Amino acid sequence: MDVSFVVNIINNLVSGAMKIGIPLAVLFMIGAGIMLAMSGGNINTERMAKTAIRNCAIGVIIILAAKGLISMIQTAL
C-alpha cells in the first residue's frame, strides 16, 4: 500500500465527515440556541443548552483541524 493511497482514503473520509458533520452541528447549535432561549431561567436547561453548543463547536473544530492536517500531509507528499 502506498502512503498517498492511505492519505486519499482518509481525505475522503474527512470530506464526508465535513459534508455531514458541519450541517448537523449547525442544526444542533440552532436547536440548543432555541433550548437556551426557551429555558425560562431553568438553570439545568441552560446548562444543557450551553454544553450542547460547546460540544458542537468542539466537533466542528476537530473536523476542520483534521481537514487541515490532511491537506498539509497531501502537500508534503
Long-range contacts (C-beta under 8 A, 24 or more apart in sequence): 3-77, 4-74, 4-77, 7-70, 7-73, 7-74, 7-77, 10-70, 11-70, 11-74, 14-63, 14-66, 14-67, 14-70, 15-67, 17-63, 17-66, 18-63, 18-64, 18-67, 21-59, 21-60, 21-63, 22-60, 22-63, 25-56, 25-57, 25-59, 25-60, 28-52, 28-56, 29-53, 29-56, 29-57, 32-56
